[in-house]
Amino acid sequence: MKANIQEDRGINEKQNIENTQNTIKNNFAFTLKSTCLDENYHPSSETRLTTNFANLARGGNRQQNLRNALNMINNRFNALAHLDNPKADRYLVELEIITVTMSIDDKNGINNLPLIEVLKTNIFDRKTSQRIEGIAGNNFSSYVRDYDFSILLTEHNKNKSNFSIPENFGDLHGKLYKCFVSSATYKEHFKMSPIICLSVSSNKTYTRTAYQHPVLGFEYLQDQYSITDEYFSRMGLKVRFFMPPNSVAPMAFYHSGDLLADYTDLGLISSISTMETFQKIYRPEIYNANSVAGKIYQPTLKHEDYSVTRVVYDREERSRLAVEQGKYAEEHFIKPYKSLLEQWSANFAL
């Protein structure tokens, strides 16, 4: 009799955990909003203002900034997609800003919270008049990531002589990302998993290998993982480093599947041309340098031999806004839903 009671209790506890997990899962719903990024783009109140494109779209030069950046993207795309493209004008890259909000249904009602923002590329083929789906991800940004890096990490290391990472750093963010990418909402809108393309780390060393991909270019290997690499690994993402043809420095490509097999050449080119353009604007010391990365490469923002683009970019504003938006996430997301998020995170499983 005692054994049966313990067995029943175990079954009931398991069912309660499963019911709690399912309830919490069902309480998270995602909504997507698409905004065209062209020379007429104006940042909305829902846009994270630290994103590269939002930074470009403010001030007196906003329209010229956007026009110049878009021209750089298209020129770079056509240079890479050179097959059957003799005049280097066959393709046009169309960009969508995808804003993701998450709805949490709790005792206070349903709340729509800004979560993630990415760029989605599409390619228009002028020769065939066809639109070709590109890749989502690219200029990835999120409020929780701002909180983790600008608030949590800073507070954790305040007045400490040795830098360290908080326990479970990035765990919640990683699970939220996985939840979104595996959701019916994501699968309804996107055929392929995201590629998040970022700058290489300025405190790591990269060594060129003999492997050369026809689109991605020469692969580089990193001497050790960066904080960002570890953070993105919690999102289920691996990283590889490639320097595309006629580039001057490698870029980091974060992906969940097979980077070389899961995407079309045009899709990869759309990510390269978009993100390399933003990096030339945001980090010209690395990506618009006047010399090409060697076999052993150490990037640095102190490099002085580089060219500037005709695009105005405010890096100081971007850094300041990252802190402000980290505080916003803390005030409107982390603190109000702390217990709910902890419970959901503890029981989350795909």
Beta strands, then each sheet from edge to edge (+ up, - down):
strand 1: 28-37
strand 2: 91-106
strand 3: 109-125
strand 4: 130-142
strand 5: 195-199
strand 6: 206-213
strand 7: 217-222
strand 8: 238-243
strand 9: 251-255
strand 10: 296-297
sheet 1: 1+ 2- 3+ 4- 5- 9+ 8- 7+ 6- 10+
end
